[in-house]
Amino acid sequence: MTKEKLSVKEKMTKARELEREGDMSAAVKIYKGIIQTDPLHSAAYNRLMIIYRRQKQYRDELVVIKQGIDAYEKDLWDDQMAWKKANRRSATVSRSLAKSLGLLDDKGRPTYEDPHINTWRKREAVARRKLDTEKKKRSE
């Protein structure tokens, strides 16, 4: 039997079908495979987070959130470094302007965050609270 190669869109569709059928472990496996192939696939991260939240697996959800944030931050950093390297003179002027406009913090990092990162940070705070609540219930 040959294993057919599916597109990412087809894999996402298949994983959603598996979710509807209740086969969460198979859906999780597909979503993780998509993330391995494309570390910036936000929909796969979001679906994993949703599955783990529904199953009250807050630790696993936190791992996925951290993985997603790290992937996006690394991509942004790599893009910035590539641009700075290719445009050294412009980068110096741009950095000064960005600092004066408040677009960079004291360490030179951008104050703007990608919407995915911002949403995932909020989700991370909620997952941490739920995990803490769960721990308190166990200790009582």
Backbone as a chain_set.jsonl record, in Angstrom:
{"seq": "MTKEKLSVKEKMTKARELEREGDMSAAVKIYKGIIQTDPLHSAAYNRLMIIYRRQKQYRDELVVIKQGIDAYEKDLWDDQMAWKKANRRSATVSRSLAKSLGLLDDKGRPTYEDPHINTWRKREAVARRKLDTEKKKRSE", "coords": {"N": [[0.845, -1.177, 0.0], [0.681, 2.144, -0.934], [1.731, 5.246, 0.396], [-0.058, 8.077, 0.093], [0.732, 11.418, -0.798], [-0.357, 14.198, 0.826], [-1.615, 17.556, 0.52], [-1.017, 20.448, 2.595], [-3.391, 21.766, 3.114], [-5.244, 19.721, 2.599], [-4.493, 17.957, 4.602], [-5.172, 19.459, 6.856], [-7.948, 19.569, 6.532], [-8.567, 16.832, 6.75], [-7.728, 16.378, 9.396], [-9.546, 18.005, 10.783], [-11.903, 16.633, 10.198], [-11.388, 14.254, 11.56], [-11.379, 15.264, 14.15], [-14.097, 15.995, 14.419], [-15.171, 13.455, 14.334], [-14.289, 12.523, 16.702], [-11.798, 11.423, 17.075], [-9.319, 12.392, 18.51], [-6.585, 11.947, 19.039], [-5.482, 11.101, 16.602], [-5.967, 13.377, 15.077], [-4.383, 15.245, 16.432], [-1.881, 14.19, 15.891], [-1.695, 14.631, 13.121], [-1.822, 17.454, 13.041], [0.528, 18.079, 14.434], [2.377, 17.036, 12.653], [2.004, 18.769, 10.502], [2.98, 21.123, 11.617], [5.624, 20.391, 11.955], [6.438, 20.318, 9.302], [5.782, 22.911, 8.405], [6.651, 25.338, 10.339], [5.385, 27.764, 10.836], [2.654, 27.612, 10.613], [-0.144, 28.831, 11.539], [-2.837, 28.029, 11.891], [-2.725, 25.288, 12.44], [-1.38, 25.304, 14.898], [-3.315, 26.686, 16.396], [-5.523, 24.888, 16.313], [-4.43, 22.694, 17.679], [-4.077, 23.857, 20.212], [-6.74, 24.329, 20.887], [-7.781, 21.705, 20.986], [-6.251, 20.608, 23.108], [-7.077, 22.31, 25.179], [-9.812, 21.699, 25.361], [-9.609, 19.088, 26.226], [-8.605, 19.486, 28.676], [-5.864, 19.473, 29.018], [-3.688, 21.225, 30.024], [-0.944, 21.63, 30.349], [0.159, 20.516, 28.006], [-1.032, 22.231, 26.199], [0.225, 24.638, 26.891], [2.837, 24.022, 26.106], [2.541, 23.887, 23.312], [1.735, 26.507, 22.792], [4.031, 27.93, 23.577], [5.858, 26.868, 21.749], [4.763, 27.811, 19.33], [4.917, 30.632, 19.679], [7.697, 30.915, 19.95], [8.53, 30.037, 17.39], [7.402, 31.989, 15.69], [8.612, 34.333, 16.714], [11.296, 33.768, 16.207], [11.289, 33.697, 13.417], [10.588, 36.368, 12.834], [12.804, 37.669, 13.959], [14.898, 36.588, 12.406], [14.198, 37.626, 9.886], [14.486, 40.361, 10.395], [17.24, 40.515, 10.981], [18.355, 39.703, 8.551], [17.505, 41.784, 6.894], [18.77, 43.95, 8.148], [21.434, 43.255, 7.741], [21.65, 43.368, 4.963], [21.084, 46.012, 4.534], [22.762, 47.976, 5.918], [23.422, 50.781, 6.347], [20.917, 52.07, 6.114], [19.641, 50.725, 8.159], [20.802, 51.706, 10.506], [19.937, 54.391, 10.536], [17.177, 53.933, 10.492], [16.831, 52.552, 12.901], [17.428, 54.54, 14.796], [15.364, 56.375, 14.245], [13.112, 54.752, 14.762], [13.442, 54.289, 17.52], [13.133, 56.898, 18.523], [10.477, 57.309, 17.897], [9.278, 55.577, 19.58], [8.977, 52.95, 18.873], [10.715, 50.973, 19.463], [11.981, 49.182, 22.273], [13.998, 49.693, 25.294], [16.042, 47.877, 24.921], [16.273, 47.656, 22.238], [14.442, 46.086, 20.949], [11.508, 45.486, 18.984], [8.439, 47.119, 19.857], [6.032, 46.438, 18.856], [3.969, 43.616, 18.368], [3.437, 40.611, 16.552], [0.134, 39.786, 15.553], [-0.634, 37.083, 16.011], [1.177, 36.226, 17.958], [0.553, 37.97, 20.04], [-2.112, 37.202, 20.616], [-1.655, 34.536, 21.365], [-0.096, 34.898, 23.647], [-1.977, 35.94, 25.432], [-3.654, 33.733, 25.564], [-1.891, 31.95, 26.707], [-1.641, 33.012, 29.302], [-4.223, 32.526, 30.272], [-4.295, 29.709, 30.159], [-2.284, 29.123, 32.007], [-3.478, 30.1, 34.362], [-5.664, 28.34, 34.528], [-4.302, 25.938, 34.866], [-3.062, 26.42, 37.334], [-5.347, 26.653, 38.944], [-6.334, 24.073, 38.705], [-4.274, 22.657, 39.982], [-4.559, 23.636, 42.594], [-7.066, 22.606, 43.265], [-6.492, 19.894, 43.33], [-4.773, 19.753, 45.499], [-6.379, 20.269, 47.645]], "CA": [[0.0, 0.0, 0.0], [1.499, 3.345, -1.009], [1.25, 6.365, 1.195], [-0.219, 9.228, -0.779], [1.198, 12.673, -0.226], [-1.443, 15.169, 0.873], [-1.221, 18.947, 0.716], [-1.277, 20.924, 3.954], [-4.827, 22.049, 3.188], [-5.933, 18.426, 2.7], [-4.203, 17.43, 5.943], [-5.993, 20.222, 7.807], [-9.327, 19.106, 6.354], [-8.631, 15.48, 7.314], [-7.63, 16.493, 10.851], [-10.827, 18.547, 11.27], [-12.859, 15.525, 10.121], [-11.071, 13.357, 12.673], [-11.857, 15.935, 15.363], [-15.55, 15.856, 14.454], [-15.467, 12.051, 14.622], [-13.854, 12.246, 18.066], [-10.468, 10.804, 17.097], [-8.43, 13.52, 18.794], [-5.161, 11.585, 18.976], [-5.083, 11.106, 15.19], [-5.964, 14.779, 14.647], [-3.192, 15.856, 17.035], [-0.723, 13.686, 15.144], [-1.662, 15.337, 11.836], [-1.465, 18.854, 13.292], [1.955, 18.127, 14.782], [3.102, 16.809, 11.404], [1.941, 20.012, 9.726], [3.891, 22.074, 12.263], [6.988, 19.949, 11.635], [6.687, 20.715, 7.918], [5.669, 24.371, 8.31], [6.615, 25.832, 11.719], [4.626, 29.012, 10.945], [1.258, 27.349, 10.243], [-0.895, 29.259, 12.722], [-4.083, 27.272, 12.05], [-2.402, 24.014, 13.093], [-1.136, 25.63, 16.311], [-4.593, 27.026, 17.026], [-6.329, 23.68, 16.493], [-3.821, 21.922, 18.771], [-4.401, 24.541, 21.463], [-8.161, 24.098, 21.162], [-7.946, 20.303, 21.395], [-5.697, 20.43, 24.451], [-7.925, 23.036, 26.134], [-11.042, 20.921, 25.542], [-9.28, 17.874, 26.974], [-8.038, 19.961, 29.944], [-4.43, 19.154, 29.036], [-3.149, 22.582, 30.006], [0.518, 21.585, 30.156], [0.396, 20.314, 26.572], [-1.427, 23.476, 25.537], [1.301, 25.604, 27.133], [3.978, 23.634, 25.264], [2.22, 24.282, 21.938], [1.755, 27.972, 22.754], [5.44, 28.355, 23.617], [6.456, 26.472, 20.471], [4.271, 28.74, 18.316], [5.509, 31.951, 19.923], [9.127, 30.828, 19.622], [8.687, 29.938, 15.931], [7.107, 33.289, 15.094], [9.639, 35.294, 17.114], [12.528, 33.432, 15.485], [11.107, 34.126, 12.034], [10.677, 37.827, 12.811], [14.19, 38.024, 14.236], [15.69, 36.239, 11.221], [13.884, 38.61, 8.846], [15.107, 41.637, 10.772], [18.694, 40.412, 10.85], [18.667, 39.657, 7.119], [17.331, 43.131, 6.366], [19.841, 44.792, 8.702], [22.693, 42.886, 7.094], [21.613, 43.834, 3.579], [20.875, 47.469, 4.498], [23.425, 48.48, 7.13], [23.298, 52.239, 6.516], [19.504, 52.359, 6.369], [19.277, 50.138, 9.449], [21.237, 52.622, 11.559], [19.013, 55.526, 10.52], [15.857, 53.41, 10.855], [16.85, 52.225, 14.322], [17.342, 55.814, 15.519], [14.014, 56.894, 14.045], [12.176, 53.868, 15.468], [13.588, 54.553, 18.957], [12.547, 58.203, 18.834], [9.024, 57.181, 17.758], [8.787, 54.64, 20.586], [8.698, 51.653, 18.265], [11.684, 50.031, 20.029], [12.175, 49.329, 23.715], [15.361, 50.07, 25.69], [17.003, 46.883, 24.43], [16.276, 47.67, 20.781], [13.452, 45.15, 20.406], [10.272, 46.171, 18.582], [7.337, 47.073, 20.816], [4.916, 45.83, 18.136], [4.0, 42.153, 18.292], [2.589, 39.969, 15.563], [-1.166, 39.476, 16.162], [-0.665, 35.699, 16.499], [1.944, 36.175, 19.207], [-0.23, 38.68, 21.042], [-3.241, 36.333, 20.972], [-1.148, 33.358, 22.061], [0.334, 35.304, 24.998], [-3.205, 36.002, 26.234], [-4.085, 32.347, 25.754], [-0.929, 31.368, 27.644], [-2.013, 33.469, 30.641], [-5.439, 31.796, 30.653], [-3.921, 28.304, 30.392], [-1.545, 29.077, 33.279], [-4.464, 30.243, 35.446], [-6.419, 27.088, 34.616], [-3.391, 24.941, 35.422], [-2.922, 26.739, 38.757], [-6.621, 26.304, 39.578], [-6.373, 22.607, 38.743], [-3.328, 22.231, 41.023], [-5.15, 23.968, 43.896], [-8.15, 21.649, 43.509], [-5.882, 18.603, 43.672], [-4.127, 19.813, 46.811], [-7.4, 20.409, 48.701]], "C": [[0.887, 1.235, 0.0], [0.86, 4.464, -0.205], [1.16, 7.589, 0.291], [0.19, 10.505, -0.047], [0.068, 13.699, -0.318], [-0.889, 16.578, 1.037], [-1.556, 19.344, 2.156], [-2.767, 21.195, 4.132], [-5.622, 20.75, 3.351], [-5.707, 17.794, 4.076], [-5.042, 18.148, 6.992], [-7.451, 19.766, 7.738], [-9.514, 17.729, 6.985], [-8.6, 15.537, 8.84], [-8.928, 17.035, 11.445], [-11.914, 17.47, 11.245], [-12.646, 14.566, 11.287], [-11.525, 13.96, 14.0], [-13.366, 15.757, 15.508], [-15.976, 14.429, 14.798], [-15.038, 11.663, 16.032], [-12.492, 11.584, 18.181], [-9.407, 11.895, 17.275], [-6.954, 13.164, 18.657], [-4.656, 11.573, 17.53], [-5.019, 12.538, 14.653], [-4.72, 15.492, 15.171], [-1.945, 15.451, 16.258], [-0.58, 14.418, 13.801], [-1.235, 16.789, 12.036], [0.016, 18.995, 13.635], [2.822, 17.912, 13.545], [3.126, 18.058, 10.531], [2.925, 21.032, 10.292], [5.342, 21.692, 12.004], [7.382, 20.423, 10.238], [6.731, 22.233, 7.77], [5.534, 24.953, 9.712], [5.833, 27.135, 11.904], [3.152, 28.834, 10.576], [0.37, 27.619, 11.461], [-2.168, 28.448, 12.949], [-3.834, 25.938, 12.748], [-2.118, 24.236, 14.58], [-2.457, 25.889, 17.026], [-5.451, 25.794, 17.278], [-5.769, 22.809, 17.619], [-4.166, 22.538, 20.118], [-5.846, 24.28, 21.862], [-8.39, 22.67, 21.654], [-7.453, 20.107, 22.821], [-6.539, 21.148, 25.504], [-9.191, 22.24, 26.411], [-10.806, 19.661, 26.367], [-8.673, 18.187, 28.342], [-6.59, 19.528, 30.122], [-3.664, 20.473, 28.924], [-1.634, 22.614, 29.818], [0.867, 21.429, 28.673], [0.04, 21.573, 25.78], [-0.33, 24.534, 25.693], [2.533, 25.302, 26.28], [3.747, 24.092, 23.82], [2.263, 25.808, 21.8], [3.192, 28.471, 22.701], [6.131, 28.041, 22.291], [6.04, 27.446, 19.363], [4.881, 30.127, 18.455], [6.979, 31.948, 19.532], [9.358, 30.801, 18.11], [8.454, 31.291, 15.268], [8.162, 34.324, 15.454], [10.95, 35.038, 16.381], [12.434, 33.907, 14.039], [11.221, 35.645, 11.911], [12.115, 38.288, 13.006], [15.074, 37.75, 13.019], [15.464, 37.241, 10.084], [14.55, 39.952, 9.134], [16.615, 41.601, 10.568], [19.119, 40.389, 9.382], [18.552, 41.05, 6.505], [18.45, 44.048, 6.857], [21.175, 44.516, 8.019], [22.756, 43.44, 5.665], [21.549, 45.36, 3.474], [21.488, 48.142, 5.721], [23.206, 49.978, 7.353], [21.857, 52.619, 6.85], [19.081, 51.848, 7.737], [19.65, 51.066, 10.594], [20.285, 53.808, 11.663], [17.631, 55.076, 10.983], [15.769, 53.112, 12.343], [16.699, 53.498, 15.158], [15.933, 56.394, 15.424], [12.998, 56.068, 14.833], [12.246, 54.095, 16.976], [12.919, 55.865, 19.328], [11.021, 58.171, 18.73], [8.421, 56.215, 18.774], [8.448, 53.273, 20.034], [9.661, 50.568, 18.732], [11.774, 50.26, 21.527], [13.636, 49.669, 24.012], [16.422, 49.122, 25.146], [17.038, 46.806, 22.902], [15.313, 46.691, 20.14], [12.179, 45.902, 20.034], [9.19, 46.042, 19.65], [6.093, 46.454, 20.185], [5.078, 44.319, 18.137], [3.05, 41.678, 17.203], [1.259, 39.613, 16.234], [-1.269, 38.04, 16.693], [0.034, 35.602, 17.849], [1.148, 36.825, 20.327], [-1.398, 37.826, 21.536], [-2.764, 35.133, 21.78], [-0.635, 33.704, 23.454], [-0.871, 35.397, 25.934], [-3.686, 34.59, 26.552], [-3.186, 31.636, 26.762], [-1.28, 31.753, 29.08], [-3.247, 32.72, 31.143], [-5.105, 30.344, 30.981], [-3.157, 28.163, 31.707], [-2.493, 29.202, 34.469], [-5.252, 28.95, 35.628], [-5.572, 25.978, 35.228], [-3.209, 25.165, 36.92], [-4.183, 26.368, 39.53], [-6.74, 24.795, 39.737], [-5.458, 22.071, 39.842], [-3.901, 22.482, 42.408], [-6.255, 22.984, 44.253], [-7.599, 20.297, 43.927], [-5.313, 18.608, 45.084], [-5.133, 19.938, 47.95], [-7.911, 19.089, 49.184]], "O": [[1.764, 1.36, 0.855], [-0.361, 4.605, -0.138], [2.171, 8.077, -0.215], [0.01, 10.635, 1.163], [-0.401, 14.024, -1.409], [0.176, 16.771, 1.623], [-2.298, 18.642, 2.843], [-3.338, 20.889, 5.179], [-6.56, 20.688, 4.145], [-6.609, 17.177, 4.643], [-5.564, 17.517, 7.911], [-8.105, 19.599, 8.768], [-10.506, 17.488, 7.673], [-9.357, 14.83, 9.504], [-9.364, 16.572, 12.499], [-12.745, 17.398, 12.151], [-13.603, 14.122, 11.921], [-12.003, 13.24, 14.877], [-13.857, 15.41, 16.582], [-16.992, 14.211, 15.458], [-15.388, 10.583, 16.507], [-12.075, 11.22, 19.281], [-8.702, 12.265, 16.337], [-6.157, 13.988, 18.207], [-3.529, 11.99, 17.264], [-4.129, 12.875, 13.873], [-4.08, 16.25, 14.443], [-1.065, 16.273, 16.003], [0.527, 14.779, 13.399], [-0.392, 17.3, 11.299], [0.678, 19.926, 13.177], [3.877, 18.532, 13.404], [4.137, 18.367, 9.9], [3.618, 21.72, 9.543], [6.197, 22.564, 11.85], [8.508, 20.869, 10.015], [7.607, 22.775, 7.096], [4.421, 25.055, 10.228], [5.639, 27.567, 13.04], [2.475, 29.812, 10.258], [0.164, 26.743, 12.302], [-2.54, 28.205, 14.097], [-4.649, 25.505, 13.562], [-2.56, 23.455, 15.423], [-2.691, 25.379, 18.122], [-6.046, 25.667, 18.348], [-6.524, 22.253, 18.417], [-4.508, 21.824, 21.061], [-6.141, 24.038, 23.032], [-9.111, 22.454, 22.628], [-8.146, 19.513, 23.648], [-6.696, 20.639, 26.614], [-9.605, 22.115, 27.563], [-11.683, 19.219, 27.109], [-8.277, 17.283, 29.076], [-6.146, 19.25, 31.236], [-3.079, 20.793, 27.889], [-1.106, 23.533, 29.191], [1.748, 22.114, 28.154], [0.72, 21.931, 24.819], [0.001, 25.239, 24.74], [3.194, 26.217, 25.79], [4.656, 24.623, 23.182], [2.767, 26.333, 20.808], [3.532, 29.327, 21.884], [6.898, 28.855, 21.775], [6.87, 27.856, 18.552], [5.311, 30.727, 17.469], [7.452, 32.867, 18.863], [10.269, 31.458, 17.605], [9.215, 31.695, 14.389], [8.571, 35.111, 14.6], [11.636, 35.978, 15.979], [13.394, 34.458, 13.5], [11.871, 36.152, 10.997], [12.59, 39.185, 12.308], [15.9, 38.584, 12.646], [16.407, 37.652, 9.408], [15.103, 40.593, 8.241], [17.198, 42.548, 10.041], [20.13, 40.989, 9.016], [19.39, 41.453, 5.699], [19.008, 44.827, 6.085], [21.949, 45.435, 7.753], [23.8, 43.92, 5.224], [21.915, 45.931, 2.447], [20.783, 48.81, 6.476], [22.839, 50.387, 8.455], [21.614, 53.403, 7.767], [18.253, 52.469, 8.404], [18.89, 51.199, 11.553], [19.874, 54.183, 12.762], [16.987, 55.761, 11.777], [14.749, 53.386, 12.975], [15.928, 53.526, 16.117], [15.38, 56.853, 16.423], [12.123, 56.626, 15.495], [11.212, 54.094, 17.644], [12.214, 55.942, 20.334], [10.344, 58.939, 19.414], [7.203, 56.049, 18.831], [7.708, 52.515, 20.661], [9.463, 49.388, 18.442], [11.658, 51.391, 21.998], [14.42, 49.907, 23.093], [17.567, 49.521, 24.935], [17.756, 45.979, 22.339], [15.354, 46.481, 18.928], [11.813, 46.864, 20.71], [9.041, 44.99, 20.271], [5.198, 45.996, 20.897], [6.175, 43.8, 17.934], [1.998, 42.273, 16.97], [1.261, 39.177, 17.386], [-1.92, 37.804, 17.712], [-0.471, 34.964, 18.772], [1.077, 36.293, 21.435], [-1.642, 37.741, 22.74], [-3.395, 34.755, 22.767], [-0.731, 32.876, 24.36], [-0.797, 34.982, 27.091], [-4.078, 34.298, 27.682], [-3.651, 30.827, 27.566], [-1.222, 30.912, 29.977], [-3.306, 32.325, 32.308], [-5.587, 29.809, 31.98], [-3.358, 27.195, 32.44], [-2.338, 28.498, 35.466], [-5.48, 28.514, 36.756], [-6.068, 25.174, 36.016], [-3.202, 24.207, 37.693], [-4.105, 25.834, 40.636], [-7.189, 24.301, 40.771], [-5.824, 21.136, 40.554], [-3.756, 21.647, 43.302], [-6.373, 22.571, 45.407], [-8.176, 19.626, 44.784], [-5.362, 17.597, 45.784], [-4.773, 19.732, 49.109], [-8.769, 19.043, 50.065]]}, "num_chains": 1, "name": "protein.A"}
